[in-house]
Structure formats: C-alpha cells, structure tokens
Amino acid sequence: MQPNPMRAALKRGEPQIGTWLTLVRNPAILSLMQAAGLDFARVDMEHTALTIEAIADLAVLSRALNFPIAVRPPKANREWITRLLDVGVWNLHCPQVENAAHAKEIVACSRYAPLGLRGNGGLSAATDFDGSLSVSDRRTHANREVFVTVMFETARAFDDLDAIAAMPGIDALTIGPADLAQDLGVFGAPEQAKVLDAHRDRVLAACRKHGKVCAMLVGSFEEMQRWKDAGALLLAYSSDADVLYRGYSAAMKQIKGE
C-alpha cells in the first residue's frame, strides 16, 4: 500500500501549497495542478455539486500521480468519513467542528481500533487492491497514513481549542474565516481582518504547543508569505473558480481595451 505523500512532506517540515478544487470535475485537473507546481488540491463537497463518484475518480488518479487531495465532506460524520476513506481519500478537511466531543467522533470514524472504530471494508482503492498484506497490516498502515484537519468556524469551538489540539488522531487545525467572521458578528465589518488574525494566532499557538500542523487559507502572495513565516505548513491559495475568473477577466479587459 502506498504512503500518504502529504503526511510525509509535512512530517519533514516542508510547506505544502495547494488550492481549493470547487468547480472542475474532470480528474485531469489534478495533472494540470501538479504540472503547475502545486503540492495538493483541497476538494470541496460542502459548498459544491461534487459527488462521491467524482471524488472516487479523483482519489484514484491522485494516488496514481502521487499528487494528494484533501476532501472537505458536506458534514464531518461517520457516513461521510467512512465513504471518503474507503474510496481512497487519505486527507480529510473536517468542517464545523464545534467541540472536543465532535473531534473525538471524527477520530473514532477515521481510525481503526485501538485508535478508533472505523468500519471495516475489504479490498478497495483505499487499500490499493493490495491482497498481499494481512488485514492487520492494512489497518495499521491506514491508521498511520490518514491525515485529519479540523476547522474552527464558531466562537464556541475555541472553548475546546486546547483539548482538540492535544487530541491524538487530530493532525492539523485551521479556521473557516468566512463562517467564523459571521458567527463573531464581524463579517464585512472594518475590524474583520483584525479579529480573524487574532483567532489565527490562537490556532497557531495551539499547534505549536501540541506539535500539530497549522493549516491556512490565503488569497495573495503576501498572505501566503506571512502565514508561512509564522509557521503554517499547510496552505491553500485561492480556488480553481477564482483563478479562472480572474484570469479570464484580466484577459478580456486587455483584449477589449477596457
């Protein structure tokens, strides 16, 4: 069975720069992103029309290319976590993690015993259809390679920040900036950036304290450099939809002389 290249790179302390995949369903987009120099794609199911069948196709090609994907499910529960892992996804980006109890459920769903209670499937894309290993070896390998990021998107979630950061089986922490700003009552307000940065700093501090990876969403080179210098290793820049829109908009303005 293959190792998880994202986990391996992060363990070596190498920053991983990716982007959100929200629009393009053709799996060949992963080849394009890899050729462009990206380290991973973060695939969004929470706010898109992407189906489990589309994710399964992306996961198989991801493994063939050794170009990792991380998937944000519509909900971080047993149903979605089990299905995503079983179709070959290594990396989970779990939304709306409200408290330590929810984080424990995520760990239980994503790891086999004794670390959790992940449901047992047979040979599949998740095992690279490798029948040469024992069931025990496959389970041990899966527990070691799965990588779980949790998103803090409400003020309430921060009450359990330290407990979640200390939890075995939780590998990385981040904020959901738009939803967090909305919950804090600062969405669109002049102080939004300052308030969100204060919460990013709290997540960074918790990651340093407990030896976890800090993930960050950025929209510019300056933001990328700032948070990378601060210690964030898992960085997502923009999205396929945003990059396409800005690229076509700039081209059309130039072509039309606007």
VEXPA-933258 format. One record per atom (N, C-alpha, C, O): residue in three letters; y, x, z. Coordinates in pm, whole numbers, plus 50000, padded with zeros to 5 digits. Layout:
<rs>
alaYXZ
...
</rs>
This chain:
<rs>
met498805008450000
met500005000050000
met501255008750000
met501295019350062
gln502255004049929
gln503485011649918
gln504295011150047
gln504205001550124
pro505105021550071
pro506055021050182
pro507315013450139
pro507515011050020
asn508145009950234
asn509415003250208
asn510485013950187
asn510845020750283
pro511005015650065
pro511965026550039
pro513275024950114
pro513905034850148
met513695012550141
met514935010650217
met514785015750359
met515645023050409
arg513695011850424
arg513465016550561
arg513395031750566
arg513965037950655
ala512695037750470
ala512535052250468
ala513885059250453
ala514155069050523
ala514725054350363
ala516025060650341
ala516915059250464
ala517605068650502
leu516905047450526
leu517725045450646
leu517235054150761
leu518035059250839
lys515935055850771
lys515395064450875
lys515865078750857
lys516035086050955
arg516065082850732
arg516575096350704
arg518075097250724
arg518655108050711
gly518715086050756
gly520155085950777
gly520965085350650
gly522145088850650
glu520355080950541
glu521035080450412
glu521685066750392
glu520985056650395
pro523005066050372
pro523655053250346
pro523045046450224
pro522805052950122
gln522815033650234
gln522265025750124
gln523325016050075
gln523805007650151
ile523685017349948
ile524765009449890
ile524154999449792
ile523505003249695
gly524384986649819
gly523844976349732
gly524864965849698
gly526064967849718
thr524394954549647
thr525284943449614
thr524514930449632
thr523284930349634
trp525254919549644
trp524634906249652
trp524194901749514
trp524934902949416
leu522994896549505
leu522494890249384
leu522484875149408
leu521684870049487
thr523384868149340
thr523584853849366
thr523434845149243
thr523244833049254
leu523514851049125
leu523634843349001
leu522534846248900
leu521914837048847
val522294859048874
val521374863048767
val519934861448814
val519534866848917
arg519144853848737
arg517764851248775
arg516764859948700
arg515604861048740
asn517194866148592
asn516304874848515
asn515974887148599
asn516884894448638
pro514674889648628
pro514324901248711
pro514814914548655
pro514974924148730
ala515064915148524
ala515544927648464
ala516874932148523
ala517264943648506
ile517584923148592
ile518844927048656
ile518614938348755
ile519514946448779
leu517404939048813
leu517114949848907
leu517084963348836
leu517534973448891
ser516544963648715
ser516544976148637
ser517974980448606
ser518304992248615
leu518814970748570
leu520224973848542
leu520914979348665
leu521614989448657
met520714972948779
met521364977448903
met520894991448941
met521694999748984
gln519604993948926
gln519085007148958
gln519675017748865
gln520045028548910
ala519765014448736
ala520345023948640
ala521815026448667
ala522335037248639
ala522505016348723
ala523925017848755
ala524155026048881
ala525295029448912
gly523095029248955
gly523235037749072
gly523165030649206
gly523305037049310
leu522965017449205
leu522835010249331
leu521515013849399
leu520545017649334
asp521495012549532
asp520305015749608
asp519435003549637
asp518245004949661
phe520024991649635
phe519254979549662
phe520044967449616
phe521234968349586
ala519364955949610
ala520014943149583
ala519704933849699
ala518564933049745
arg520724926849746
arg520524916749851
arg520574903049785
arg521614898849734
val519454896149788
val519304883649715
val519584871849808
val519014870949917
asp520454862849764
asp520884851749849
asp520194838849810
asp520354833949698
met519434833249903
met518854819949884
met519624809249962
met519454797249936
glu520454813350055
glu521144803650140
glu522194795750064
glu522364783850088
his522894802449973
his524004796049903
his523824795949752
his524814795249678
thr522594796749704
thr522354797149560
thr521194787849524
thr520574781649611
ala520904787149395
ala519794778949345
ala518514787049327
ala517544781849272
leu518494799449372
leu517304807849356
leu516114801849431
leu516254797749546
thr514964801349366
thr513764795249421
thr512794805849471
thr512984817749445
ile511774801549541
ile510754810949588
ile510024817149470
ile509594828649479
glu509874809849360
glu509224815549241
glu510074826949183
glu509544837249143
ala511394824949179
ala512274835549130
ala512224847749221
ala512214859049173
ile512184845349351
ile512104856449447
ile510794864049428
ile510774876349434
ala509704856849406
ala508404863349387
ala508434872749266
ala507894883849272
asp509064868449157
asp509174876949038
asp510034889249067
asp509694900349026
leu511134887249138
leu512004898449175
leu511264908249265
leu511404920449250
ala510484903049360
ala509794911549456
ala508764920449387
ala508654932349420
val508024914949293
val507004922849222
val507674934149143
val507214945549148
leu508744931049071
leu509434941448994
leu510094951549088
leu510124963549059
ser510624946649198
ser511234955549297
ser510254966349340
ser510604978149349
arg509034962249368
arg508014971949410
arg507634981349297
arg507424993249319
ala507544976149175
ala507194984549061
ala508264994949033
ala507955006248994
leu509514991249052
leu510635000349028
leu510935009549146
leu511645019449132
asn510375006249261
asn510735012949386
asn512245011249413
asn512915020349460
phe512724999249380
phe514134995649400
phe514144983549493
phe513844972449449
pro514484985449620
pro514274974749719
pro515214962949702
pro516364964249660
ile514684951249737
ile515524939449754
ile515444935249900
ile514424937249967
ala516534929349948
ala516554922550077
ala516884907950046
ala517704905249959
val516254898750115
val516444884650084
val517004877250206
val516484878550317
arg518074869550181
arg518574860450284
arg517964846650258
arg518284840350158
pro517084841950348
pro516474828750327
pro517474817650357
pro518514820050419
pro517164805350315
pro518034794150349
pro518154792250500
pro519194787950550
lys517074795450571
lys517054794550716
lys516084804950769
lys515024807150711
ala516454811250879
ala515584821650935
ala514554815351027
ala514674815851149
asn513534809150966
asn512484802751044
asn511104807150993
asn511004814750897
arg510074802351058
arg508714806651026
arg508344803450881
arg507744811750813
glu508684791550835
glu508314787650699
glu508844797450596
glu508084802450513
trp510144800250602
trp510744808750500
trp510354823350518
trp510064830150419
ile510344828150641
ile510004842150664
ile508574845050618
ile508334855050551
thr507644836250651
thr506254838150609
thr506134838550457
thr505474847450403
arg506744829150390
arg506624828450244
arg507254840550177
arg506684846050083
leu508414844750224
leu509074856250162
leu508274868950182
leu508104876850088
leu507774871050301
leu506964883050324
leu505694882750241
leu505274893150188
asp505074871150228
asp503804870250156
asp503954871850004
asp502984875149937
val505154869649949
val505334871949805
val505784886249777
val506004889949662
gly505904894449882
gly506164908649860
gly507514913749902
gly507864925149872
val508314905549971
val509614909950019
val509414918350146
val508724914050239
trp510024930150148
trp509964938650267
trp511134935850363
trp510974936750484
asn512294932550308
asn513524932750385
asn514124918750396
asn514374912150296
leu514334914350519
leu514874901150546
leu516294902250601
leu516574910750686
his517174893650551
his518564893250596
his518774879250655
his519054869750581
cys518644878050786
cys518484865050852
cys519824859050893
cys520554864950973
pro520174847050839
pro521464840950869
pro521454832950998
pro520404828951049
gln522674830651051
gln522904821151161
gln521974823751280
gln521344814451332
val521904836351322
val521124839551442
val522014836951563
val522984844151588
glu521674826551636
glu522564821351739
glu522374827551877
glu523304827851957
asn521164832451906
asn520904837152042
asn519654845852042
asn518984847551940
ala519344851452161
ala518184860252173
ala516884852752148
ala515924858452096
ala516824840052186
ala515604832252163
ala515304831152014
ala514154832351973
his516344828751932
his516144828051788
his515694841651734
his514814842351648
ala516304852451783
ala515914865851738
ala514444868551770
ala513734874651689
lys513984864151887
lys512574865851924
lys511664858251829
lys510594863051794
glu512074846351788
glu511294838551692
glu511194845951559
glu510134846051497
ile512284852051516
ile512284859451390
ile511314871251398
ile510554873651304
val511334878451508
val510404889551527
val508964884551524
val508104890451459
ala508704873651594
ala507344868151601
ala506844864051463
ala505674865851431
cys507734858551381
cys507344854051247
cys507124865651150
cys506364864451054
ser507784876751175
ser507794887651077
ser506814898851108
ser506614907751025
arg506204898751226
arg505264909351264
arg503934903351309
arg503904892951375
tyr502844910051272
tyr501524906151321
tyr501354910451467
tyr502094918951516
ala500374904451534
ala500034908551670
ala499654923451671
ala499044928251575
pro500004930851777
pro500554926051903
pro502074924851907
pro502634921252010
leu502754927951796
leu504214927351795
leu504744913251775
leu505864910151815
gly503944904651713
gly504384891051685
gly503194882251653
gly502054885351690
leu503464871351584
leu502404861751549
leu502534857451403
leu502354845751371
arg502834867051315
arg502934864151173
arg501614858351123
arg500544863251159
gly501694847951040
gly500494842050983
gly499784851650890
gly500414859850824
asn498474850650885
asn497654859950808
asn497314854350671
asn496704843750660
gly497724861550567
gly497344858150430
gly496314868250379
gly496004877950447
gly495814865950260
gly494844875050201
gly495504885150108
gly496684888250123
leu494724890150012
leu495274899349913
leu496374892349835
leu496224880849792
ser497484899249817
ser498644893149752
ser499594904249710
ser499304916049728
ala500744900249654
ala501774910149621
ala502234917649745
ala502634929249737
ala502164911049861
ala502604917449985
ala501704929150024
ala502144938250093
thr500454928849979
thr499514939850008
thr499284948649886
thr498394957149885
asp500094946349781
asp499904953349653
asp498504951049599
asp497994959149521
phe497864940049640
phe496494936749599
phe495534948449623
phe494584950549548
asp495814955749730
asp495004967549763
asp493854963449854
asp494044961249974
gly492664962349796
gly491504958449872
gly490764970049935
gly489714968149997
ser491294982349920
ser490604993949974
ser490874995950122
ser490135003050191
leu491954989750173
leu492304991150314
leu491684980050396
leu491474968950346
ser491404982950520
ser490914972550610
ser492054962950643
ser493224966150627
val491684951150689
val492684941350730
val493554947250841
val494764945150841
ser492964954450932
ser493714960551042
ser494744970550989
ser495884970851036
asp494334978750892
asp495254988650835
asp496394981850760
asp497544986250768
arg496094971050689
arg497144963850616
arg498154957850714
arg499354958250689
arg497674952350823
arg498564946350922
arg499434956950989
arg500634954751010
thr498844968251022
thr499604979151084
thr500684984150990
thr501824986651031
his500324985550863
his501284990250763
his502434980250748
his503594984350744
ala502124967450741
ala503154957250726
ala504094957250846
ala505314956350829
asn503564958150966
asn504404958351086
asn505364970151084
asn506504969151130
arg504894981351031
arg505714993451028
arg506804992650921
arg507884998250941
glu506544985950809
glu507444986650695
glu508444975250685
glu509504977050626
val508144963550741
val509094952450736
val510404956350803
val510394963250906
phe511524952050745
phe512844955550797
phe513664942750812
phe513884935450715
val514114939950934
val514804927450965
val516254930051006
val516524937451101
thr517174923850934
thr518584923850969
thr518974909951017
thr518574900050956
val519734909151126
val520194896251175
val521714895351161
val522434905151179
met522164883151129
met523584880651107
met524174873051225
met523634862851268
phe525294877951277
phe526054871151381
phe527184863451312
phe528074869451253
glu527134850251320
glu528084842051244
glu528834832051330
glu529594823851278
thr528644832651463
thr529384824051555
thr529774832051678
thr529194842551706
ala530764827051750
ala531164833451875
ala530024833251976
ala529834842852050
arg529264822351978
arg528144821152072
arg527134832252053
arg526574837152151
ala526884836351931
ala525884846651906
ala526224859651976
ala525334867152017
phe527504862451991
phe527924875052053
phe527634875552203
phe527654886252263
asp527374864052264
asp526994864052405
asp525674871452425
asp525444877052532
asp524804871452324
asp523504878152332
asp523434890752248
asp522344895552216
leu524584896252211
leu524624907852122
leu523784919352177
leu522964924952105
asp523974922852302
asp523264934352358
asp521764931852365
asp520964940652334
ala521384919852405
ala519954916552416
ala519284916952279
ala518164921852267
ile519964911952177
ile519384911952042
ile519314926151987
ile518334930051924
ala520374934052012
ala520384947751963
ala519284956152028
ala518784965651967
ala518924952752149
ala517894960352220
ala516484956052184
ala515514962652224
met516334945252110
met515034938952088
met514184946651987
met514634948951875
pro512954950752024
pro512044956651925
pro511754946551814
pro511564934751839
gly511734951551690
gly511494942751576
gly512754938151507
gly512694933151395
ile513904939651572
ile515194937551507
ile515694951251465
ile515904960051549
asp515874953251335
asp516154966551282
asp517624969051252
asp518084980451259
ala518374958551218
ala519774960351181
ala520564947951221
ala520024936951232
leu521874949851241
leu522764939051281
leu523994939151191
leu524414949651142
thr524554927251170
thr525764926051091
thr526474913051127
thr525954905051206
ile527644910951071
ile528324898151086
ile528324890850952
ile528214897050846
gly528454877450959
gly528764869550841
gly530244866450847
gly530644857050916
pro531084874150779
pro532534873550804
pro533164859850781
pro533984855550862
ala532804852850675
ala533454840050647
ala533084829550751
ala533954822650804
asp531784828250780
asp531364818350877
asp531844821751018
asp532194812951095
leu531854834651051
leu532344838551183
leu533834835551196
leu534274830651300
ala534594838451092
ala536024835351095
ala536264820451111
ala537164816151183
gln535434812551043
gln535554798051054
gln535274793451197
gln536004785251252
asp534204798851257
asp533854794851394
asp534894799351495
asp535144792451594
leu535504810751470
leu536524815951561
leu537894809351540
leu538814811651618
gly538024801251435
gly539284794351409
gly540354802751345
gly541534799551353
val539944813851279
val540944822651218
val540784823551067
val541444831751003
phe539924815151008
phe539694816050864
phe540994813150789
phe541604802550806
gly541424822850706
gly542654821350629
gly543914824250706
gly545004823850649
ala543804827250833
ala544974829950916
ala545374844650906
ala544544853050869
pro546634847950937
pro547084861850928
pro546264871551013
pro546124883250978
glu545744866651124
glu545014875551214
glu543524876651181
glu542784883151255
gln543074870351072
gln541644870251043
gln541054884251033
gln540034887051096
ala541674893050957
ala541124906450936
ala541024914051068
ala540024920751094
lys542054912951151
lys542054920051279
lys540954914951371
lys540264922751435
val540794901751377
val539774895751464
val538374899551416
val537514903051497
leu538154898951286
leu536834902551234
leu536514917351256
leu535384920851288
asp537514925851239
asp537274940151261
asp536894942851407
asp536074951551434
ala537474935351499
ala537114937051640
ala535644933351662
ala534964939851741
his535174923151594
his533764919251607
his532854929051534
his531744931651580
arg533304934551423
arg532524945051356
arg532374957151448
arg531294963051457
asp533444960751517
asp533384972051609
asp532384969551722
asp531704978751766
arg532294957251769
arg531334953851874
arg529894955451822
arg529024960351894
val529664951251700
val528334952751642
val527994967551623
val526884971751653
leu528944975351574
leu528724989651557
leu528384996251690
leu527465004451697
ala529114992651794
ala528864998551927
ala527464994951977
ala526785003452033
ala527044982551956
ala525704978351999
ala524624985751921
ala523594989451977
cys524854987851792
cys523894995251710
cys523775009751757
cys522675015151766
arg524895015851787
arg524855029751837
arg524095030451970
arg523275039351991
lys524385021052058
lys523765020952191
lys522255019752184
lys521545026252260
his521765011452092
his520335008552089
his519605014751970
his518435011651946
gly520285023251895
gly519625030251785
gly519255021451668
gly518235023751603
lys520065011251641
lys519805002251530
lys520775005151414
lys521795011751432
val520415000251296
val521255001951177
val522344991251178
val522094979751211
cys523564995351141
cys524644985651123
cys524804982950974
cys524944992150894
ala524774970050939
ala524994965950801
ala526404960350788
ala526954954850883
met526984961750668
met528354957250649
met528564952350506
met528074958450410
leu529294941250493
leu529704936150362
leu531124940850335
leu532014939050417
val531324946950218
val532644952250184
val533044947450045
val532204944149962
gly534374947250020
gly534864942449893
gly535654952649814
gly536154949649705
ser535774964849867
ser536554975149798
ser536034988949834
ser535284990649930
phe536454998849754
phe536065012649783
phe536605016949918
phe535925023949993
glu537845012849948
glu538465016750075
glu537675011350194
glu537445018550291
glu537254998650186
glu536444992950293
glu535104999950303
glu534615002650412
met534525002950188
met533245009950187
met533355023250261
met532525026350346
gln534375030850229
gln534545043950290
gln534825042750438
gln534325050650519
arg535625032950475
arg535985031050616
arg534765028350702
arg534575034750805
trp533945018850660
trp532815014950744
trp531655024850733
trp530875026150827
lys531545031550623
lys530545042150613
lys530915053550707
lys530045058950776
asp532195057150710
asp532655067550801
asp532475063450947
asp532275071851034
ala532565050450973
ala532415045451110
ala530955045351155
ala530675044351275
gly530025046551060
gly528625047351098
gly527735036651040
gly526525036751066
ala528275027250962
ala527425017150897
ala526615023950786
ala527165031450705
leu525325021150784
leu524445027450684
leu524015017950574
leu523665022450465
leu524035004950600
leu523534995050504
leu524724986950455
leu525204977950525
leu525204990150335
leu526474984650288
leu526294977050158
leu525734982150061
ala526774964550157
ala526694956150037
ala528094954549979
ala529004949550045
tyr528254958749856
tyr529544957649788
tyr529544945749692
tyr528754945449598
ser530404936049717
ser530664925149624
ser529374917749588
ser528434917149667
ser529334912049466
ser528174904549419
ser528124904949267
ser529094908849202
asp526984900849211
asp526874900449065
asp527914890849006
asp528524894048904
ala528114879149069
ala529074869449017
ala530494874849021
ala531244873348925
asp530864881249132
asp532224886649145
asp532474897949045
asp533534898548983
val531494906849031
val531654918248940
val531774913348796
val532604918248720
leu530944903748757
leu531014898148622
leu532354891148599
leu532974892948495
tyr532774883248696
tyr534044875948681
tyr535224885648666
tyr536054884048577
arg535274895548754
arg536404904948747
arg536354913248619
arg537394916048559
gly535154917148577
gly535034924948455
gly535464917148332
gly536224922248250
tyr534994904848320
tyr535394896548205
tyr536864892848212
tyr537544892648109
ser537364889848331
ser538784886248344
ser539684897748300
ser540654895648227
ala539354909848346
ala540154921448307
ala540084923848157
ala541094926948095
ala538894922448099
ala538734924647955
ala539514914447874
ala540164918047776
met539464901647915
met540154891147841
met541674892647849
met542374889947752
lys542164896647963
lys543614898947977
lys544074909947883
lys545144909047822
gln543264920447873
gln543614931447785
gln543514927147637
gln544384930247556
ile542434920047604
ile542214915747466
ile543304905947420
ile543784906647308
lys543674896847510
lys544654886547476
lys546094890847501
lys547024883347474
gly546264902947554
gly547594908147577
gly548334900947689
gly549554899847685
glu547634896047785
glu548264888847896
glu548714898248006
glu549264893748106
</rs>
